[in-house]
């Protein structure tokens, strides 16, 4: 007998950076599992696009324009979510700075680049955790999920800022898990590898690079934002995952195996 699909009916999730890519995939997966979803996005137009996809499938969604580099915006996103859906059970910090994926040598890193990325990755995570703590405590099964990266585990040459910030996310995950465990809130990070729209554009231009890169995946492919990354997040948010916390979970088809 096959297991029934995971249901998150009655749960409410807030996702930062859900206007496209992995964030959109997670939002669609959570909504399809029955959760109410708030999309906290820097540009409302991208959030509206994701919301339209969710509504077309009968999902419940709220779009809030929010720059996670601004504490007042983060607090407003949480407050509006609680007001709209009468609670908050799942929080996912997915937003990344726009220049975080651009290769850069250490000697070329500017103060502004460091601080602009840190405001999104670190400040955003801190402010989101502070704003969400009270409603997550009221949840019967609070979930706080941070987006890490294998770059923060193995170190990435020519991307030292991103590697440093994502390495810090691993420590923040462990610390929050210890602090929030007594309240029944689990805290985990995921390290995804997904075929997002920009990745597909790049690989279509350089198919020989795609072929070489795919050989690094034991499963032979990159993840799908909704089915693979989103599906893993739905599982983490389910009751079946309730005894797992403080972990950095590779959702990458075996790309990085040294954890």
Number of C-alpha atoms within 10 A of each C-alpha: 3 4 5 6 8 17 18 21 13 11 25 27 26 30 23 29 27 29 26 18 18 27 26 27 24 27 35 28 23 30 27 20 20 19 25 26 28 30 29 30 25 20 14 16 13 18 24 19 15 22 24 13 15 21 13 9 11 12 19 18 28 18 24 24 20 22 21 30 22 14 19 13 20 26 19 16 29 23 17 16 25 18 11 15 18 12 21 30 26 27 26 26 26 23 25 19 17 10 12 20 11 9 14 16 11 12 7 9 14 11 8 9 14 16 14 17 21 22 19 22 27 19 18 25 27 18 18 24 19 13 19 24 18 12 17 24 18 15 18 12 19 27 25 28 24 23 24 28 26 25 19 20 19 13 17 15 13 16 18 20 26 28 22 17 21 25 19 16 23 22 14 19 24 17 13 18 22 14 12 17 15 10 16 18 26 29 28 25 26 23 21 25 24 22 17 16 13 10 13 14 11 12 16 12 11 11 12 10 12 16 13 9 15 14 12 15 16 14 13 14 20 22 21 19 25 21 15 22 24 24 21 19 21 23 18 24 26 17 12 10 13 16 11 12 22 20 15 24 18 21 23 24 19 16 21 18 10 8 9
